[in-house]
Amino acid sequence: MKRLLAMGLICSVIECGVFSIDAAYGRRGGGGGGGGASTPAQAYAYGVGAIVRSQGQYNMMTAQAAVAAQQARQLAIQNRVDATKAYFELKQINKDVQNSQRGRASQQSMAHYYDQQKPKKLPPSQLDPVTGQIGWPVLLKAQAYQPYRDQMQAIFKLWAHHQDVNHSEMLKASQAMQAELKSHIDDLPPQDFEDAHKFIETLAFEAHFPAA
């Protein structure tokens, strides 16, 4: 680009020099005329002045071209910086979204797990919400569990009438009944033991919620 500018300016200098000399001697436009140089010295001075002006124009245009090229380079660099910054910002946003989704999925899984682990509510045939009457499994009707049955039944009578329940007493009674049940584990069918264990556990859980 600089080479083309230089060639153009050289041609302009030559043309200006010829024009100045012609004008100096009054030969432009087909004949002698006024306004030209009257001596060779004046004509030479005109030519030198034209060359100097052309050199100044060349320097100015070269400087302008250099400034434009520098601005173009800076713009290209800034565009690359912006593109790189946008890429990493988008990558971070994508990572945050994925982490958030994994976090929600994990929370949902844990909530589902704990929900599955909670004892299921007893049907009215096993716990009447109106009277508080407990329908004990056959295994827990044995004489060995009588004291614990009486304690828990009294608590659920209060529960059915929406009176305050002593949860500490309920916990103690259920734990004592569980301990009594485990002391007979070797003599009980596995399924009967499991059903009785879950029943006691569910009763203790139900006491924490108001009667329906």
Secondary structure as GFF3:
##gff-version 3
##sequence-region A 1 212
A	DSSP	alpha_helix	2	25	.	.	.	ID=ss1
A	DSSP	alpha_helix	40	117	.	.	.	ID=ss2
A	DSSP	three_ten_helix	138	141	.	.	.	ID=ss3
A	DSSP	three_ten_helix	143	145	.	.	.	ID=ss4
A	DSSP	alpha_helix	146	160	.	.	.	ID=ss5
A	DSSP	alpha_helix	167	182	.	.	.	ID=ss6
A	DSSP	three_ten_helix	185	187	.	.	.	ID=ss7
A	DSSP	alpha_helix	190	206	.	.	.	ID=ss8
###
